[in-house]
Amino acid sequence: MTAEFCAEARTALKRGTPDAISDRTLQQVLTAAVKIYAAKVERRGHDVAPFAPGSVTATETVVTACGMIRAADLNMFDVAIWFHRPQGIE
């Protein structure tokens, strides 16, 4: 399923048709990814690389982060508190 979704996403991006991936599918994939990412970070006590270096642009990262911040009804003060929280020792 993961490989299939990734292949469909790459094709949609290459063709310039991101709407080929339904909003519902995207929401399901992002929800699952965010939940497992958060669980791993909490369990390990330190950050986990969310993607391979160079695989997404700064713009793509910020656009996605802003969408998630808005969806969770957070403000920049909330984000700053989480961003600066102490990390565990690896």
Secondary structure per residue as TSV (DSSP state, phi and psi in degrees):
chain	resnum	aa	ss	phi	psi
A	1	M	-	360.0	-43.4
A	2	T	H	-61.7	-47.9
A	3	A	H	-62.3	-39.1
A	4	E	H	-64.0	-47.1
A	5	F	H	-60.9	-46.8
A	6	C	H	-61.2	-40.8
A	7	A	H	-64.5	-44.1
A	8	E	H	-63.2	-39.6
A	9	A	H	-66.2	-44.5
A	10	R	H	-60.1	-43.4
A	11	T	H	-63.2	-44.8
A	12	A	H	-61.7	-41.8
A	13	L	H	-67.6	-42.5
A	14	K	H	-61.4	-37.4
A	15	R	H	-83.6	-8.5
A	16	G	T	73.8	28.6
A	17	T	-	-125.5	65.1
A	18	P	G	-61.9	-22.0
A	19	D	G	-71.4	-4.7
A	20	A	G	-65.4	-23.4
A	21	I	S	-95.0	120.8
A	22	S	-	-66.9	152.3
A	23	D	H	-58.2	-40.3
A	24	R	H	-61.9	-44.9
A	25	T	H	-61.8	-45.6
A	26	L	H	-60.6	-43.1
A	27	Q	H	-61.3	-42.8
A	28	Q	H	-64.0	-43.8
A	29	V	H	-66.5	-46.8
A	30	L	H	-63.7	-40.8
A	31	T	H	-60.1	-48.8
A	32	A	H	-62.5	-44.0
A	33	A	H	-65.1	-43.0
A	34	V	H	-64.7	-42.8
A	35	K	H	-64.3	-43.9
A	36	I	H	-71.6	-36.8
A	37	Y	H	-61.1	-49.3
A	38	A	H	-61.2	-41.3
A	39	A	H	-63.0	-41.5
A	40	K	H	-65.5	-44.4
A	41	V	H	-62.5	-45.7
A	42	E	H	-63.2	-42.1
A	43	R	H	-68.0	-42.4
A	44	R	H	-82.2	-24.1
A	45	G	T	79.6	14.3
A	46	H	S	-155.6	164.5
A	47	D	-	-64.0	151.1
A	48	V	-	-116.5	135.6
A	49	A	-	-60.5	118.2
A	50	P	S	-74.3	-19.7
A	51	F	S	-161.3	163.0
A	52	A	-	-67.9	143.6
A	53	P	T	-54.2	133.9
A	54	G	T	79.9	2.0
A	55	S	S	-85.1	-18.4
A	56	V	S	-133.9	154.2
A	57	T	-	-86.0	167.3
A	58	A	H	-61.0	-41.2
A	59	T	H	-62.6	-46.3
A	60	E	H	-60.4	-40.0
A	61	T	H	-64.2	-48.4
A	62	V	H	-68.6	-40.9
A	63	V	H	-59.1	-44.8
A	64	T	H	-67.8	-45.2
A	65	A	H	-60.3	-43.6
A	66	C	H	-63.2	-40.6
A	67	G	H	-61.4	-41.3
A	68	M	H	-71.0	-37.0
A	69	I	H	-62.8	-45.1
A	70	R	H	-65.2	-42.0
A	71	A	H	-63.8	-31.8
A	72	A	T	-89.0	3.0
A	73	D	T	56.1	44.9
A	74	L	-	-99.0	163.5
A	75	N	-	-121.3	173.3
A	76	M	H	-66.0	-28.1
A	77	F	H	-63.7	-46.0
A	78	D	H	-57.7	-46.1
A	79	V	H	-63.0	-42.3
A	80	A	H	-60.7	-39.4
A	81	I	H	-62.0	-47.0
A	82	W	H	-68.4	-38.2
A	83	F	H	-63.5	-34.3
A	84	H	T	-99.5	9.6
A	85	R	S	-69.8	148.3
A	86	P	-	-64.0	143.5
A	87	Q	-	-101.0	149.8
A	88	G	-	-70.4	168.2
A	89	I	-	-88.1	132.6
A	90	E	-	-68.8	360.0
